[in-house]
Amino acid sequence: MEIGPSGDFVVTAGSKARVRTTRTIPRGTVTLRNTLVEKDVLREEGDFLVFTSAYSFTSASAAAAAVIGASANGRILWKLPDGRNYADWEASQGMSDCDSE
């Protein structure tokens, strides 16, 4: 996942999503996943759906729900390479902005 220039959440090409969904998946996410499969943005490969191209989501949670196939809090679930979650990273960005003023 990357953060796009307008603050959108971009799941990069080659990323994997769960094929199976849970009962908690929002209806809109089911519709979106089906649309992405129809448009070949998501392609079933074995036990996963694979993003064939990058796709931009409006929020971290929308991206996370589409990837895990369930209701999700993306601010907690998305992890940075250093192990911090997105919420922690976002909070640290706010602190560094204040320190530079």
N, C-alpha and C positions, 0 to 999 in steps of 0.2 A: 504494500500500500504506500502511496505517496500523497503528499498534500499538493494540490494543484495551485496555480497562481491566484485563483479567485477564492481559495479556501475550500475547494471541493476535495473529496476523497477519491483518489484514483487507484483502483485495483489494477495492477499491471498485468500485461499479457503473460501467460504461462502460470499465473496464480491458480490455485485449486480451490474448489468449493465442494461442499458435501452434496451428494446426489439426493440423499434422503432429507426430508424435512420433518419437523416436529409439529405437534398440535399448536405450539405457541407461535408459530411463524405468522406474522401479520399478513392479512389477505392481499394487501398491496404488494408485498414482497413476493408472494406466490405469482401474482400477475407479472411483476417485473421479471422474475426468473424465467417464466414461460416465454415472455417476449424476447429476452436475451438468447434463449435457446433457439427460438424461431429465426432470429436475426443472425445466428451462428456466432454471437459474441461469446456464448457459453456452449461448449461441446462436450458431450458425455464421452469420457475415456476411462473405461474400467469402473472403478469405484468412485470416481470423482467427476465433477464438471470442471472443465479447464477454460479459463478466459483466453480466447483466441486473439483478442486485442485488448488494449487498456480500456477501462470503462470508468466514467466519472459519476460518483454518487454525491448527493447533496449533503450527506452527513456521515459521520463515522459509524453511527448506529445502523443506518440504512445499508452501508457497505458490509458491516459485520453480519447483519441479518441475512443478506443475500448469500454471503459466503458460508455461514454455518447452518443455514436453513432453519433458523429459529429466531424468536424475539431476542434481541441482543442490545447490550449497552456497549457501543463501540468505543467510547471514551475509556472504558476499563479493559476491554478485550484486545484492542490493537496494542501490540508491543513493539517497542523500538529495539534495535540490535543490542543496546546496553541493558535491556530487561525492564526499563520503565514503561508504564502504559501511557497512552496518549494523554490522559487527564493530567498525569504528573508532568509530562513534557510541556503541555499547554500552560500549566501553572508556572513552571520555571521560565517560560518565555515572557510571561507577564512581569515576573520579578526582575528579569534582566532589563526589560524596557524601563522599569522604574529606576534601576540603578544607574542607567546611563543619562538620566535627566539632571 
